[in-house]
Amino acid sequence: MLKHNTLTIAILTGLGFLPLANAADEFLDKRWYIAPFGSFVRTEGGHNTADGWGGGLGIGKTLNEHFNVEVKGFYQAFGSYKPSGHYIGDWQLGGGTVDAQYFFNRNKFAPYTVVGLGAMMRHLPSGSEAKGFIAELGAGFTYEVSDNFLLRSDVRYRYNNNPSASSSSGLDQFHDVVVNFGFVIPLGAKPTQIAQVAPPIVSAPPVPDCRTLDADGDGVNNCQDSCPNTPASSKVDDAGCPIRLILKNEHFNFDSAELTFKARQLLDEVATSLNLYPQKNAIEVQGHASSEGSDTHNMKLSQRRAESVVSYLKGKGVSNKLRAIGFGESRPVADNSTEGGRSANRRVELIWIDN
């Protein structure tokens, strides 16, 4: 009974050394391996047996940073003697276990604990056999000589229960100590941790000072411009918002209120600016003419041209209040006695009115 209790305590103690592996840590070396070994068996001596020797082979797999699992087969033998000291033959042991090994670390020197369960057959000098269950509990270490060669040794307590030998007094249970020594040969190249190279830090380009920029070229820097993208020919106030825009003679066909392609391009810019940055101001569209032709004709032509501009802007969705007024030749800005002067006087002006 004492031996049974001792075995139970030993196994439970060994299992206490097998905590759950830390799945958060990435462990790369998960190779298969083979592990030949030699054994020294220290028998309990209660059956007139001497200590013996043996060997075997293990085939295992590294599961993660802490655990290995291994299938192991072995053969061991030791002599048997009569109480008088007369040699009567060898006991021969053959069997195998499935081992679970827990490594405390994976350094060059790596200590571990091991629990093994399996079966074994004892061939007695008398010619009889005893088949039974074995449990092993022990501790050991590995020492890495190179990536593909490690020295290994462990010491194990072995319990052997032989229910088939229960008819033979004293042959149903055995308690031995086994010392294994050998080496481990991992299969394949040892994986290495690939260094994580941080992407180069790309500095963001410096943000230009808005005080040095004038995107629409209206003379008001971007910091102070409340009306970006005003047409290039606009006259603006201190906030960059248009107060006057002049469509010169080339924006209309000769003696006609029809807008030229150039005029439509310019008015498209005006409409876009007014729709994106709406202002409450009303806009007065003033038509002007040169002194050529009669006053009546010039008055009507300037009115039609102003109305043509108003109609085009409304068609582009401009919501400002628009008013068309023709002034004829009454407000010249240049000398009508020259062609250059007359050309300057033929114009339409858009004037933003303060409400």
Disulfide bonds with the S-S distance in Angstrom:
Cys210-Cys223 1.55
Cys227-Cys241 1.96
